[in-house]
Amino acid sequence: MRTLTDLARPPADPEGPNHSATQTDVRHAPAHDSATLHVTGRARYLDDQPAPADALHVAVGLSPTARGRLTQLNLDAVRRAPGVIDVITVTDIPGKTDVGPVFPGDPLLADAEVRYVGQPLFAVAATDFKAARRAVALAEIEIDAQPAQLDAVAAAEAEEWVRPPHVQQSGDWQQALAGAAHVLEAKQFVGGQEHFYLEGQACLALPNEDDGVIVHTSSQHPSEVQKLIAEVLGVSFHAVTVEVRRMGGGFGGKETQAAPWACLAALLARRTGRAIRLRLPRGDDMRATGKRHPFHNRYRLGFDAQGVLVGGDITVIGDCGHSPDLSEAIVDRAMFHADNAYSLGDARVTGIPARTHNPSNTAFRGFGGPQGMMIVERAMDDIARHLDEDPLTIRKRNLYRPGRDITHYGQHVEQTALLHEIVSRLETDSGYWARRDAIRAYNASSPVLKKGLALTPVKFGISFTAKHLNQAGALLHIYTDGSVMINHGGTEMGQGLHTKVGQVVARELGLDNSAVRISATRTDKVPNTSPTAASSGADLNGMAARNAAIQVRERLFDFAAEHFFPDPLPGQPLIRDNMRLEGGELVAGSSESGENETRIAWGELVQAAYLGRVSLSATGFYATPLIHYDRATGQGRPFYYYAHGAAVSEVIVDTLSGEYRVARVDILHDVGDSLNPAIDTGQVEGGFIQGMGWLTSEELKWDATGRLLSDGPATYKIPTIGDTPPDFRVSLLEGLPNSQASLYRSKAVGEPPFMLAISVWSALRDALSSLADYRVSPALDTPATPERVLFAAQALRQASEAKTPTKTPAETPQ
């Protein structure tokens, strides 16, 4: 008897199940600079940082109520508890009490108003962590509870927003709908996602002798942490130094929401004069911090007899939680990506950032883009079922193309041929059509187990949509032994940013990668940095480091021309114009045979330059060109370029239980001229698996009072190694560099692969649709848990048995 496990197992492959076209390249790519430290357990994270023997430990008291007035906060028993050294509330904050990153609305500690379960009310510093936790439990808290708003759609209808709604419009969408041959409409819920980083929110604050503080934090945005700490303490920014060596995962959850904990630790360090260690237990972390925004999307789209979109109306409602945080930009990015890779025609896209009494939802890999893409991918499947076409056929007809290459927000999509090339090549290489025929035949003879197949593309914009964040700095030192130290504003959270930046500097100086070292990110080395986010870490910081390296290199060339070649030969080209650094040497002169070349060892060159009083240090800077966006008109060029990709996923579903397996995945992803194929391939694989978890198994559950129920690994299911497709084929697109002058014509790879996992969700819908002979497009909200899949299967069977002709979604009468 065949089982799901048997059917998901691929046939034997002499190349191995994970063979990909990139394997030859990745063997020559430098390994992650901390790879050995990671696998041997010697990589130092915040809890591994040594602290003074008298360091104090912090626990935070959290609100048990979602909404209300704080009528009593009696902490007398807390202060008397064994080991307690200090207790603080909002009245003990000497400076600003609001730590909102962009807009106000995030009190460091609650005053009179309580806005969500898990909101910090007070903090305790004690001689050990257990003593602090025990003391917190002694607090007497009384809250006059009020009805909490936990429904984002109801909040949007009541105009309860964290920021005003926003509209992007291209052409006359109403006329497009009125003149369309077909019109469909549907609604969709897209669930949120917990970051579930391996290292939770943590920091270590050390007071210094100048009434300042040094804070080691697990944050993607050290400069913002510095700014907020200074404002909370009421001191100048220069009194606060923030350092990040590495994070045990971030994914956006540490872009803004690492700052409040660092502020609390810094405040207690200043008050007690002792080192303060703060790290949140997993349950407190999950209850107190925001997550990926859940979205409620809807569309009403018109299309012709071929399924080509002519226009329509899309609305995305983000559940933002209690405060703005980054929600305005996140909902904007959902709007920017409501088209994914398809020309919408004359369309209106509306974004509504709804306020609910939940923790303030925040950045997460993709930053709203994945949620926005989901609605148009639903539409592609729905149109295909309505017209009795294969979904891939409809997707290909709607891809951006010459004559239809302007987005609904006015940006030109430059590499449309590349987008078509990726889809076409993956369609062929994956054997899509032969597999489609085989799957249809299988489903016709299998009443319970059903297979599904889907190919979905990705077009993802690269840049911060807030223009001022598209800048970066770097500080480079060359020491007299020839070794190089580089500091930049980006942070390392496992993605290999430091490795890539080190490669850039080594390349510009003609050195081996081992000659370059990256130091911890510090606000006293590179100031006013942007967060490591928006997939822009390598683009921005790599360019800044390259700028610094070029400055020093040019200085060395000027010095060498004068010092080593004071009397150029007559009739020969200027030696200064024929210098290069390669293989750890300065090479001067040019000759095919090499006879007229002069080679000077790197160490000798550096030593001579030092003795010649040449500066061997430089600050680099980079600002992304061309980008602009006018929110008043909803038009502009918010992205420097687009990264593309496509994935084919095959699933098998047990329609009597809702259980399913992802049997095979084929990915072709565009990274331009890859900076490091090994790291980029790993990012594609990891992003896909994380996206698959978001769409299938990671379900956030709250009770009716607003308390998070899925607050740990026992109740929240992230993907494991066993969820990895047994046949997982990942290739990087080769030979097609970035059309823009990015870093060596590479493309960002942090976020775009995440959305490749939409193919898994679409494949599940395809398998379910077979229950109705592919005539019905089933509704399937996310995460598509086995329960949701089972309910969808039951609904389809009931509709099929009743022989109901109505399609889902229903066609609008014309």
C-alpha positions in Angstrom: 0.0 0.0 0.0 1.4 3.4 -1.0 1.7 6.0 1.8 2.3 9.7 1.7 5.9 9.2 2.7 6.5 6.7 -0.1 4.9 8.9 -2.7 6.9 12.0 -1.6 10.2 10.1 -1.9 12.0 10.9 -5.1 13.5 8.3 -7.4 17.2 7.5 -7.0 19.4 10.2 -8.7 23.0 9.5 -9.4 23.8 13.2 -8.9 22.0 13.2 -5.5 18.6 14.7 -4.7 20.0 18.1 -4.1 22.1 18.4 -7.2 21.9 21.9 -8.7 23.6 23.9 -11.4 25.3 26.0 -8.9 27.3 23.2 -7.2 30.4 23.8 -9.4 30.4 27.5 -8.4 29.8 27.1 -4.7 32.9 25.0 -4.2 35.0 28.0 -5.1 33.0 30.5 -3.0 34.5 31.6 0.4 32.8 30.0 3.4 30.8 32.1 5.9 33.4 33.8 8.0 31.9 32.4 11.2 31.0 29.0 9.9 33.5 27.0 11.9 32.6 29.0 15.1 28.9 28.3 14.5 29.2 24.5 14.0 31.7 24.1 16.9 29.7 26.2 19.3 32.4 28.8 19.8 30.5 31.7 18.1 29.8 34.2 20.9 26.3 35.5 21.3 25.0 37.9 23.9 24.4 35.3 26.6 28.0 34.2 26.0 29.4 37.7 26.6 31.3 37.8 29.9 29.8 40.3 32.4 31.3 41.7 35.7 30.8 39.5 38.7 28.3 42.0 40.2 26.1 42.2 37.1 22.4 42.4 37.7 19.7 40.5 35.8 16.4 41.9 34.7 12.9 40.6 34.4 10.0 42.6 33.1 6.4 42.7 34.4 3.9 42.4 31.5 0.2 43.3 31.3 -2.2 40.4 31.6 -4.9 42.5 29.9 -5.3 43.6 26.3 -7.0 47.0 26.9 -7.8 49.0 29.9 -6.8 51.6 32.5 -4.0 50.7 35.0 -5.7 51.6 38.3 -3.1 50.0 40.7 0.5 48.9 40.4 1.7 48.1 43.9 5.3 47.0 43.8 6.1 47.1 47.5 6.4 43.3 47.7 8.5 43.3 44.6 11.0 45.7 46.1 11.3 43.7 49.3 11.8 40.4 47.5 15.2 38.6 48.0 17.9 39.7 45.7 16.1 42.7 44.3 18.3 45.8 43.8 16.1 48.1 41.8 12.6 48.4 40.4 11.5 51.0 37.8 8.2 52.2 36.4 7.4 54.9 33.8 7.9 57.6 36.5 11.6 56.7 36.8 12.4 57.5 33.2 14.5 60.7 33.1 14.0 61.5 29.4 11.5 60.5 26.8 9.1 57.8 27.7 8.0 56.9 24.1 10.4 54.8 22.0 8.4 54.7 18.7 10.9 54.2 15.9 9.2 56.5 13.3 6.0 57.8 14.8 5.1 58.0 18.5 2.9 55.4 20.2 5.3 53.0 21.8 5.7 53.8 25.6 8.7 52.1 27.1 6.7 51.3 30.2 2.9 51.7 30.4 1.5 54.8 32.2 -2.2 54.8 32.7 -3.3 53.1 29.5 -2.8 49.4 28.7 -3.0 48.4 25.0 -2.1 44.7 24.7 -1.4 41.6 26.6 2.3 41.5 27.2 2.8 45.3 27.4 5.7 46.1 29.8 4.6 47.7 33.0 7.7 47.7 35.1 11.2 46.1 35.3 13.1 44.5 38.1 16.9 44.2 38.5 18.1 41.5 40.9 21.3 39.6 41.7 20.2 36.6 39.6 17.6 35.9 36.9 15.5 33.6 39.1 15.2 36.2 41.8 14.1 38.8 39.3 11.4 36.4 37.9 10.1 35.5 41.3 9.9 39.2 42.3 7.9 40.1 39.2 5.2 37.6 40.2 4.7 39.5 43.5 3.3 42.6 41.8 -0.2 43.6 42.6 -1.8 44.8 39.4 -5.3 46.0 38.9 -6.6 47.0 35.4 -10.0 48.4 34.6 -10.5 46.2 31.5 -12.2 47.6 28.4 -13.4 45.8 25.3 -10.4 45.1 23.0 -10.4 45.5 19.3 -8.9 42.3 17.9 -10.5 42.3 14.4 -8.5 44.2 11.8 -11.4 44.3 9.3 -13.8 45.7 11.8 -11.1 48.2 12.9 -10.6 49.3 9.2 -14.3 49.8 8.8 -14.5 51.9 12.0 -11.6 54.0 10.7 -9.4 52.8 13.6 -5.9 53.2 11.9 -2.4 53.6 13.1 -1.7 55.8 10.0 -4.0 57.1 7.3 -4.9 54.8 4.4 -2.9 55.1 1.2 -3.9 54.7 -2.5 -1.9 54.0 -5.6 -3.8 54.3 -8.9 -3.0 53.8 -12.6 -5.6 54.7 -15.2 -9.4 54.5 -15.0 -9.9 51.3 -13.0 -13.7 51.7 -12.8 -14.0 51.9 -16.6 -11.7 48.9 -16.9 -14.0 46.8 -14.8 -17.1 48.1 -16.6 -15.7 47.1 -20.0 -14.1 43.8 -19.0 -15.4 40.5 -20.6 -15.1 38.8 -17.2 -14.9 40.0 -13.6 -14.0 38.0 -10.5 -13.8 39.0 -6.9 -12.6 37.2 -3.8 -11.3 37.7 -0.2 -8.3 36.2 1.5 -6.8 36.0 4.9 -3.0 35.8 5.1 -1.8 34.8 8.6 1.1 36.4 10.5 4.3 34.8 11.5 6.5 34.6 14.6 10.2 35.4 14.0 11.3 32.6 16.2 14.9 33.5 16.1 17.2 31.1 17.9 18.5 33.9 20.1 15.7 35.9 21.7 15.7 39.6 22.6 18.8 40.2 24.7 21.3 42.9 25.7 24.1 43.7 28.1 24.5 47.3 29.3 27.7 48.5 31.0 27.9 52.0 32.6 31.1 53.9 32.0 33.0 56.6 33.8 31.7 59.5 31.7 28.1 58.9 32.8 27.5 57.1 29.6 26.7 53.5 28.7 28.1 50.8 26.4 25.3 48.5 25.3 25.9 45.1 23.6 22.6 44.3 21.8 21.1 41.7 19.5 19.8 44.4 17.1 19.6 45.0 13.3 19.7 48.7 13.9 22.5 49.8 16.3 22.1 53.5 15.5 18.4 53.5 16.4 19.2 51.7 19.6 21.8 54.4 20.4 19.3 57.2 19.6 16.5 55.8 21.7 18.7 55.0 24.7 20.1 58.6 24.6 16.6 60.0 24.5 15.3 57.8 27.3 18.4 58.7 29.5 18.2 62.4 28.5 21.9 62.4 27.3 23.7 63.2 24.0 24.1 60.5 21.5 27.8 60.4 21.9 27.4 59.2 25.5 25.9 56.0 24.2 27.9 53.3 22.4 26.1 50.3 20.9 27.9 47.2 19.6 26.6 44.2 17.7 28.9 41.3 17.0 26.3 38.9 15.7 22.7 37.9 16.2 21.3 34.4 16.5 18.7 35.3 13.9 16.8 38.5 13.3 14.5 38.3 10.2 13.2 41.8 10.9 12.1 41.1 14.5 15.2 43.0 15.8 15.0 46.0 13.5 12.9 48.1 15.8 11.9 45.9 18.7 15.3 45.2 20.1 15.5 48.8 21.2 13.0 48.9 24.2 14.9 46.2 26.0 18.2 47.9 25.5 16.7 51.1 26.8 15.5 49.4 30.0 18.9 47.8 30.5 20.7 51.1 29.9 18.4 52.9 32.3 19.0 50.4 35.1 22.7 50.4 34.4 22.8 54.2 34.9 20.7 54.0 38.1 22.6 51.1 39.8 26.1 51.8 38.4 26.3 48.0 37.7 26.3 45.9 34.5 22.8 44.8 33.5 21.9 41.7 31.6 18.4 41.4 30.1 17.2 38.5 28.0 13.5 37.6 27.5 12.3 34.0 28.1 10.8 32.6 24.9 7.2 32.9 26.1 7.6 36.6 27.2 9.4 37.3 24.0 6.5 35.9 21.9 3.9 37.7 24.0 5.5 41.1 24.2 6.9 41.5 20.7 5.3 42.0 17.3 5.2 39.6 14.4 4.6 39.5 10.7 1.4 41.5 10.0 -1.6 39.3 9.3 -3.4 40.7 6.2 -7.0 40.7 5.0 -6.9 41.1 1.2 -9.6 41.4 -1.4 -9.7 41.9 -5.2 -12.1 42.7 -7.9 -10.4 42.2 -11.2 -11.5 42.3 -14.9 -9.9 40.2 -17.6 -10.4 39.3 -21.2 -11.3 35.9 -22.8 -7.6 35.0 -22.7 -7.3 35.7 -19.0 -5.3 38.9 -19.5 -6.0 41.5 -16.8 -7.4 44.8 -17.9 -7.7 46.3 -14.5 -9.5 46.4 -11.2 -9.4 47.1 -7.5 -7.3 45.6 -4.8 -7.4 46.3 -1.1 -4.9 45.1 1.5 -5.7 45.6 5.2 -2.8 45.1 7.6 -3.3 44.1 11.2 -0.8 46.5 12.7 -1.3 46.0 16.4 -1.6 48.9 18.8 1.0 51.4 17.3 2.5 52.5 14.0 6.0 51.0 14.5 7.0 50.4 10.8 3.4 49.6 9.6 3.0 52.5 7.2 6.0 51.3 5.2 5.0 47.7 5.5 1.5 48.3 4.2 3.0 50.4 1.5 5.3 47.6 0.4 2.3 45.2 0.3 0.7 47.7 -2.1 3.9 47.9 -4.2 3.9 44.1 -4.5 0.1 43.6 -5.0 1.0 43.0 -8.7 3.9 40.6 -8.1 5.2 39.9 -11.6 2.0 40.8 -13.5 0.7 43.9 -15.2 -2.5 44.8 -13.5 -3.7 47.2 -16.2 -5.8 50.2 -15.0 -5.9 49.5 -11.3 -6.4 51.0 -7.9 -4.5 49.5 -4.9 -5.6 50.7 -1.4 -3.7 50.0 1.8 -5.2 50.3 5.2 -3.1 50.0 8.4 -5.6 48.9 11.0 -5.2 49.3 14.7 -5.9 46.4 17.0 -5.1 45.6 20.6 -2.2 43.3 19.9 1.6 43.8 20.2 2.7 46.2 17.5 3.4 44.1 14.4 6.7 44.8 12.8 9.2 44.0 10.1 9.6 40.4 8.9 11.5 39.1 5.9 9.7 40.5 2.9 8.4 43.5 4.9 4.8 43.2 3.7 5.7 42.2 0.1 4.7 38.5 0.6 1.3 39.4 2.0 0.7 41.8 -0.9 1.7 39.2 -3.5 -0.7 36.6 -2.2 -3.8 38.3 -3.5 -2.8 38.5 -7.1 -1.5 34.9 -7.0 -4.9 33.8 -5.8 -6.4 35.8 -8.7 -4.2 34.0 -11.2 -5.4 30.6 -10.0 -9.0 31.8 -9.9 -8.9 33.1 -13.5 -7.4 29.9 -14.7 -10.2 27.7 -13.2 -12.8 30.2 -14.5 -11.5 29.8 -18.0 -10.5 26.1 -17.8 -6.9 26.9 -18.4 -3.7 25.8 -16.7 -2.7 28.4 -14.0 0.8 28.6 -15.6 -0.7 29.6 -18.9 -2.6 32.5 -17.3 0.5 33.6 -15.3 2.6 33.7 -18.4 0.1 35.8 -20.3 0.0 38.3 -17.5 3.7 38.8 -16.9 5.2 42.2 -17.4 6.1 42.6 -21.0 6.9 45.3 -23.6 4.0 47.6 -23.8 2.8 46.5 -20.4 5.9 47.3 -18.3 4.8 50.1 -16.0 3.6 49.3 -12.5 0.5 50.8 -10.9 2.8 53.1 -9.0 4.6 54.3 -12.1 7.9 52.5 -12.1 9.3 51.0 -15.3 10.0 47.2 -15.0 13.3 47.0 -16.9 14.3 43.4 -17.2 11.0 41.9 -18.5 12.9 39.6 -20.8 14.7 38.2 -17.8 11.5 37.5 -16.0 10.1 35.6 -19.0 13.5 33.8 -19.4 13.3 32.5 -15.8 9.8 31.2 -16.1 10.4 29.6 -19.5 13.7 28.0 -18.4 12.2 26.6 -15.2 9.1 25.5 -17.1 11.4 23.4 -19.4 14.0 22.3 -16.8 11.4 21.1 -14.3 9.4 19.2 -16.9 6.3 21.1 -16.0 4.0 20.0 -18.7 4.9 16.3 -18.7 4.4 16.3 -14.9 1.1 18.1 -15.3 -0.2 15.4 -17.6 1.1 12.7 -15.2 -0.5 14.4 -12.2 -3.9 14.7 -13.9 -3.8 11.0 -14.8 -2.8 10.1 -11.2 -5.6 12.2 -9.7 -8.2 10.7 -12.0 -7.4 7.2 -10.6 -6.7 8.2 -7.0 -9.9 9.1 -5.0 -8.1 10.0 -1.8 -4.5 11.0 -2.4 -4.3 14.0 -4.8 -1.3 15.6 -6.3 -0.8 19.3 -7.1 1.6 21.3 -9.1 2.3 25.0 -9.4 4.9 27.4 -10.9 4.8 30.9 -9.4 7.2 33.8 -10.2 8.6 36.5 -8.0 9.4 40.2 -8.8 10.7 41.9 -5.7 11.8 45.6 -5.4 15.1 46.3 -3.8 15.6 49.4 -1.7 14.2 51.0 1.4 11.0 52.8 0.4 12.1 55.5 2.9 14.6 57.2 0.7 16.9 58.5 3.5 17.6 55.0 4.6 19.4 54.1 1.4 22.8 55.1 2.6 25.7 53.4 4.3 29.2 54.1 5.7 32.3 52.1 6.3 35.7 52.6 8.1 38.8 50.8 6.7 42.2 50.4 8.3 45.3 48.9 6.8 47.9 48.0 9.4 51.6 48.0 8.8 51.8 44.2 8.5 49.4 44.5 5.6 46.4 43.1 7.3 43.1 44.9 6.8 40.3 45.7 9.3 36.9 46.9 8.0 34.0 48.2 10.0 30.6 48.9 8.4 27.1 49.8 9.5 25.6 46.4 8.6 24.9 43.7 11.2 25.5 40.0 10.9 22.5 37.7 11.7 23.8 34.6 10.0 23.2 35.8 6.4 26.9 36.1 5.5 27.0 39.9 5.2 30.4 40.2 6.8 31.8 37.5 4.5 30.5 39.4 1.4 31.9 42.8 2.6 35.2 41.1 3.3 35.3 39.7 -0.2 34.6 43.1 -1.7 37.6 44.7 0.2 39.9 41.8 -0.6 38.9 42.1 -4.3 39.6 45.8 -4.5 43.0 45.4 -2.7 44.0 42.3 -4.6 44.3 40.2 -1.4 43.3 36.8 -0.1 40.1 36.9 1.9 42.0 35.8 5.0 43.9 39.1 5.0 40.7 41.0 5.7 38.8 41.0 9.0 35.4 42.5 9.8 35.1 44.0 13.3 31.9 44.2 15.3 29.4 46.8 14.3 29.7 49.8 16.6 28.1 53.2 16.6 31.4 54.9 17.6 33.1 53.6 14.4 30.4 54.2 11.7 27.7 56.7 12.8 24.1 57.2 11.7 23.7 53.8 10.1 20.5 52.4 8.5 19.1 49.1 9.7 20.3 45.8 8.1 17.0 45.2 6.3 15.2 45.5 3.0 17.7 43.0 1.5 20.1 45.9 1.1 22.8 44.9 3.6 25.4 43.9 0.9 24.3 46.5 -1.7 24.7 49.4 0.7 27.5 48.4 3.0 29.5 46.5 0.4 29.5 49.7 -1.8 30.6 51.8 1.2 33.4 49.4 2.0 34.4 49.3 -1.7 34.5 53.1 -1.7 36.8 53.1 1.3 39.1 50.5 -0.3 39.3 52.4 -3.6 40.3 55.6 -1.7 43.2 53.8 0.0 44.2 51.9 -3.2 44.4 55.2 -5.2 46.6 56.7 -2.4 48.9 53.7 -2.6 49.1 54.0 -6.4 50.0 57.7 -6.1 52.6 57.0 -3.5 54.1 54.0 -5.4 54.4 56.0 -8.7 56.4 58.6 -6.9 58.4 56.4 -4.5 59.2 53.4 -6.7 59.2 54.9 -10.1 60.4 58.5 -9.9 61.9 58.5 -13.4 59.5 56.9 -16.0 61.1 55.6 -19.1 60.7 57.9 -22.2 58.1 56.8 -24.6 56.5 54.4 -22.1 53.0 55.0 -20.8 52.7 56.7 -17.4 53.4 54.0 -14.8 50.6 55.4 -12.6 48.1 54.5 -15.2 49.3 50.9 -15.4 49.1 49.7 -11.8 46.9 47.1 -10.3 46.7 45.0 -7.1 46.5 41.3 -7.5 47.7 38.2 -5.7 49.0 40.2 -2.8 51.2 42.3 -5.0 51.4 45.7 -6.7 51.8 45.1 -10.4 53.2 48.0 -12.4 53.5 48.2 -16.1 51.9 46.1 -18.8 53.2 43.4 -21.1 51.7 40.3 -22.5 54.9 38.4 -21.6 55.2 40.1 -18.3 58.8 41.2 -19.1 58.2 44.9 -18.4 56.2 44.4 -15.2 57.4 45.3 -11.8 55.9 43.5 -8.8 56.1 44.8 -5.3 54.8 42.7 -2.4 51.8 44.1 -0.6 53.5 44.1 2.8 56.5 46.0 1.3 54.2 48.5 -0.3 52.2 49.1 2.9 55.3 49.5 5.0 56.9 51.9 2.6 53.7 54.0 2.5 53.6 54.1 6.3 57.2 55.4 6.4 56.2 57.8 3.7 53.4 59.2 5.9 50.6 58.1 3.7 47.2 57.6 5.4 46.3 54.0 5.5 42.7 54.5 6.7 39.6 55.8 4.9 35.9 56.3 5.5 33.6 55.1 2.7 30.1 56.1 1.9 27.4 55.2 -0.5 23.9 56.5 -1.3 21.6 54.6 -3.7 20.9 56.8 -6.8 17.7 57.3 -8.9 15.1 56.3 -6.3 12.1 58.6 -5.4 8.5 58.2 -4.4 5.7 60.8 -3.9 3.2 59.5 -1.4 0.8 62.3 -2.3 0.4 61.0 -5.8 1.2 57.3 -5.1 3.7 57.4 -8.0 7.5 57.2 -8.4 10.5 54.9 -8.5 10.8 53.5 -5.0 13.1 50.6 -6.0 16.6 50.8 -7.6 16.0 47.4 -9.3 13.9 44.3 -9.1 15.2 40.8 -8.2 13.3 37.9 -9.9 12.9 34.2 -9.4 10.4 31.3 -9.9 9.7 28.0 -8.2 7.8 24.9 -9.1 6.4 22.9 -6.2 4.7 19.5 -6.3 2.6 18.3 -3.3 0.5 15.3 -2.4 -2.5 15.7 -0.2 -4.5 13.1 1.8 -8.0 14.6 1.3 -9.5 12.5 4.1 -7.2 13.9 6.8 -5.8 17.1 5.3 -2.2 15.9 5.7 0.2 16.6 2.9 3.8 16.5 1.8 5.9 18.7 -0.4 7.4 16.1 -2.7 9.6 18.2 -5.0 10.7 21.8 -5.5 12.6 23.3 -8.4 13.9 26.9 -8.0 15.6 29.2 -10.5 16.6 32.5 -8.8 18.1 35.7 -10.1 21.0 37.1 -8.1 22.7 39.0 -11.0 26.4 38.3 -10.9 26.5 36.5 -7.5 28.9 37.9 -4.9 29.1 34.4 -3.3 27.1 31.6 -4.9 27.5 29.4 -1.8 25.9 31.9 0.5 23.3 33.0 -2.0 22.2 29.4 -2.6 21.9 29.0 1.2 19.8 32.1 1.4 17.5 30.8 -1.4 17.1 27.5 0.4 16.5 29.0 3.8 14.2 31.7 2.6 12.1 29.2 0.8 11.7 26.9 3.8 10.9 29.9 6.1 8.3 31.0 3.6 6.9 27.5 3.4 6.5 27.5 7.2 4.6 30.8 7.1 2.2 29.5 4.5 1.6 26.0 5.8 2.3 25.3 9.5 3.1 28.5 11.5 -0.3 29.4 13.0 -0.6 32.2 15.5 -3.6 31.7 17.9 -5.1 34.2 20.4 -8.0 33.7 22.7 -11.0 36.0 22.9 -9.3 38.2 25.5 -6.2 38.9 23.2 -3.8 36.5 24.9 -1.4 34.7 22.7 -1.9 30.9 22.9 0.9 29.8 20.5 3.7 31.2 22.7 6.3 28.5 22.5 7.7 25.6 20.4 5.0 23.2 21.8 2.2 25.3 20.3 3.9 27.0 17.4 5.2 24.8 14.6 8.1 26.1 12.6 9.6 23.9 9.8 12.1 21.3 10.7 14.6 19.4 8.6 11.9 16.7 8.1 9.8 19.3 6.3 12.5 20.0 3.7 11.4 18.7 0.3 13.2 15.4 -0.3 13.8 16.5 -3.9 15.0 20.1 -3.6 16.7 21.6 -6.7 18.0 25.1 -6.4 19.8 26.9 -9.2 21.1 30.4 -9.5 20.5 32.2 -12.9 23.8 32.7 -14.5 25.1 35.1 -17.2 22.5 37.8 -16.6 24.0 40.7 -14.5 22.0 43.4 -12.9 20.9 46.1 -15.3 21.7 48.7 -12.7 25.2 49.7 -11.4 24.9 47.7 -8.2 27.8 46.0 -6.4 29.6 44.1 -9.2 26.2 43.9 -10.9 25.0 41.5 -8.2 21.4 41.4 -6.8 20.1 41.2 -3.3 19.1 37.8 -2.1 17.8 38.1 1.5 14.1 38.5 1.0 13.1 37.6 -2.6 13.5 33.8 -2.2 11.0 33.9 0.7 8.1 34.5 -1.7 9.1 31.5 -3.9 7.2 29.4 -1.3 3.9 30.8 -2.6 4.2 28.0 -5.1 3.6 25.4 -2.3 0.3 27.1 -1.4 -0.7 27.3 -5.0 0.1 23.6 -5.5 -2.1 22.8 -2.5 -5.0 24.6 -4.2 -4.2 22.8 -7.4 -4.5 19.4 -5.7 -7.7 20.4 -4.0 -9.1 21.7 -7.3 -8.8 18.2 -8.7 -11.6 17.1 -6.4 -13.9 19.2 -8.6 -12.3 18.3 -11.9 -10.4 21.6 -11.9 -13.6 23.5 -12.3 -13.5 25.2 -8.9 -10.8 27.4 -7.4 -10.9 26.6 -3.7 -10.6 29.2 -1.0 -7.6 28.4 1.2 -6.5 30.9 3.8 -3.0 30.8 5.3 -1.4 29.1 7.0 -2.8 26.2 5.0 -2.7 23.8 8.0 -4.0 20.2 7.6 -7.2 21.4 9.2 -7.7 24.2 6.7 -6.9 21.8 3.8 -9.3 19.2 5.2 -12.2 21.8 5.5 -11.4 23.0 1.9 -11.5 19.4 0.6 -14.8 18.7 2.4 -16.4 21.9 1.0 -15.3 20.9 -2.5 -16.7 17.4 -2.2 -20.0 18.7 -0.9 -20.2 21.2 -3.8 -19.3 18.5 -6.3 -21.9 16.1 -4.9 -24.6 18.7 -5.0 -23.5 19.5 -8.6 -23.5 23.2 -7.8 -22.5 25.1 -10.9 -21.4 28.2 -8.9 -17.8 28.9 -9.2 -15.6 30.2 -6.4 -15.1 33.1 -6.5 -18.4 34.0 -8.1 -18.3 35.8 -11.4 -19.9 39.2 -11.2 -22.9 39.6 -13.5 -22.4 42.2 -16.3 
